[in-house]
Amino acid sequence: MTNVPDSESQAPRCMVFHNGAAGVPLEDLNEIHKIIRQSGTAVWLDLVDPSPHMVELLRKEFGFHPLALEDATLPHERPKADDYADYWLLVTHGISGTAESFIAHEVAIFASHRYVVTIRHFPPYPLDEVERRWFREGGTVRHESAALVYLLLDTMVDGYSRVADGFAGRVAEIEEMLFSGDHEPQEFLREVFAIRNDSMRLRRSIAPMREILSAIIHTPNDIFLRQEIEYYRDIRDHSLRALDELDVARDAAAAALDMQFRIESQHQNDVVKQLTVIATIFLPLTFVTGFFGQNFGWMVSHIENLREFAILGIALEVAIAGGLLLWFKARRWL
């Protein structure tokens, strides 16, 4: 699959490995059934959205069950692992991109001790990292089917971890927005719900990988050897860590959303309290001004000088307002 100019070409790509040596391209796919019968030989066939003709070639060359072919070639299949005695069918989701913008790619893997068939749906999951690790010079990876399946799953889970770790940065940004106090509430809510929806969408792709790897680990078979099971346990641990990171990010986003609602509620309470204080202060002042404004000549005529007017008409109101403010302070309402 190196030596192919366009790594995401729609054309089938097939490599043959003899006794763990470097692979050679296979041009005639109708020869696959002969090659996989040879001892010490492994075949890697990669397809992107195979045509009906290619699906029929898979059935003829590999003898895949019709249900397995249907699950592998029709998109939007739930990730799973099925054991068909002579081979395994793994339907997985690979992730590319970043925490802010990622794509879930569906990849079906037929795995036997003599071959691996990968079927990718559009947009195809990039295999650049898998090929780099598989074909690197002086590498320690054996060119065998079980090692290739390990590389595929390990690379996918590494992608899970990379994107899941990015959610911590997104949560840190909304927390900074929250405590800075200079954010728009609508913008904040949009980002929080985006984090929640993205984390749920990513979790739907990651969570089934745990079941897939558990099936490989706990199901006796001659494809995944006992001495290799520890490697798959390590992949499962990494997938669980990615799930934990997503759960932490989701909980933190929910806590930030709850804090935003509390801040808004507290702000509203402060406004209502201030308005109530103002209304309470003006209530006795209104009474005093209303009392002196009554149209009774006796009351008006007995305020004989400016001093009495200042005391009864102005100082009394100031004293009432000041007394109310001191009372509010004492009750810790201000």
C-alpha positions, -999 to +999 in steps of 0.1 A: +000+000+000+030+022-001+039+025-038+003+037-043+004+074-053-031+082-040-034+066-005-072+072-006-078+059-041-111+042-047-093+013-065-087-019-046-052-023-031-038-057-023-004-066-008+011-101-003+036-109+024+056-141+023+072-154+055+070-119+071+091-103+043+082-069+027+050-070+008+045-071-030+015-058-048-010-083-062-026-071-095-049-101-102-073-103-073-087-135-087-055-152-075-062-145-038-078-178-031-047-196-043-023-174-024-040-176+010-037-214+009+001-211+008+020-216+041+036-185+056+017-161+034-005-132+045-027-109+023-039-074+030-067-063+008-081-027+012-113-015-004-132+017-003-170+014-008-167-018-028-189-022-059-213-052-062-187-068-085-161-065-058-185-078-031-190-109-053-152-113-056-149-112-018-175-140-015-158-161-042-121-156-031-126-157+007-158-175+011-173-149+034-208-155+048-235-134+030-246-118+063-209-109+071-206-093+037-238-074+042-227-061+076-193-051+062-204-034+030-235-016+041-227+017+060-241+027+093-236-006+109-232-007+147-196-015+158-193-051+168-172-083+166-185-115+151-167-148+152-173-169+120-150-198+131-125-194+102-123-156+104-135-126+124-156-097+113-148-065+132-170-034+125-152-004+140-153+034+139-121+053+133-118+090+143-099+117+125-097+154+131-097+174+164-120+178+194-135+208+177-141+191+144-139+153+141-152+127+117-163+091+126-152+067+098-167+032+095-142+005+089-150-032+086-121-057+091-121-093+081-093-110+100-079-145+096-045-160+102-038-158+065-054-125+054-069-091+065-095-074+044-103-038+053-135-022+039-137+016+044-168+037+038-167+072+025-152+094+038-125+067+041-106+064+073-069+075+066-045+046+068-013+068+067-003+061+103-010+024+100+011+021+068+039+041+083+041+017+113+036-013+091+061-005+064+087+015+084+123+005+078+139-016+104+106-020+122+099-048+146+063-054+134+058-088+119+041-088+086+014-112+098-024-107+099-027-106+137+000-079+138-018-059+112-051-061+130-033-050+162-019-020+143-053-010+129-071-012+163-042+005+181-041+034+157-078+038+159-077+039+197-048+064+196-071+086+175-098+082+202-074+093+229-061+123+209-095+137+202-109+128+237-079+147+253-088+177+233-122+180+251-103+190+282-091+221+263-127+229+252-139+226+288-111+248+300-121+275+275-158+276+287-146+276+323-124+306+315-154+323+298-175+316+328-152+331+354-141+360+333-177+373+333-174+390+300-190+364+278-223+364+260-247+339+277-260+326+244-225+320+231-216+302+263-247+280+261-240+271+225-205+260+233-216+239+263-243+221+243-218+216+214-194+199+238-221+177+252-234+167+218-199+161+204-188+140+234-220+119+231-213+114+194-177+104+201-187+081+229-210+062+206-180+054+184-156+046+213-177+026+237-183-005+214-145-008+209-144-020+245-168-049+236-149-057+205-116-060+223-131-080+252-145-104+226-110-109+211-094-113+245-119-137+260-129-158+229-106-188+223-094-188+187-063-196+165-061-161+150-052-140+180-026-160+199-024-161+237+010-143+238-006-115+218-036-110+240-017-087+263-013-062+235-051-062+230-056-057+267-034-026+264-055-013+236-087-019+257-071+000+286-064+030+263-100+029+250-113+029+286-091+059+294-105+078+264-140+070+277-130+083+311-117+115+296-150+120+277-170+114+309-149+139+328-153+165+301-191+159+299-195+162+337-173+194+337-194+209+310-226+201+329-211+216+360-202+248+341-237+250+327-252+246+362-228+273+375-239+296+346-275+291+357-266+298+393-247+330+383-276+342+363-301+334+391-278+352+416-276+382+393-313+384+390-317+381+428-292+409+433-312+431+409-344+423+426-328+430+460-315+464+449-349+473+435-366+462+466-343+483+488-349+514+466-387+508+468-385+503+505-365+535+510-390+556+490-420+542+507-416+562+540-403+592+520-434+591+499-455+590+531-436+621+545-439+641+513-475+631+510-482+641+546-467+675+542-484+679+509-519+675+523-542+705+516-547+714+553-538+750+561-532+744+598-503+721+591-487+744+565-492+775+586-475+761+617-442+757+598-432+792+604-395+794+593-369+778+571-353+760+601-386+741+609-390+733+572-355+720+569-359+698+600-394+685+593-394+685+555-358+675+546-339+662+576-367+638+586-366+622+551-328+619+552-330+604+587-355+578+576-335+569+545-303+566+566-320+546+593-333+522+567-299+518+551-283+511+585-310+485+593-305+468+559-267+467+566-274+452+601-296+425+586-270+419+558-294+427+531-268+450+515 
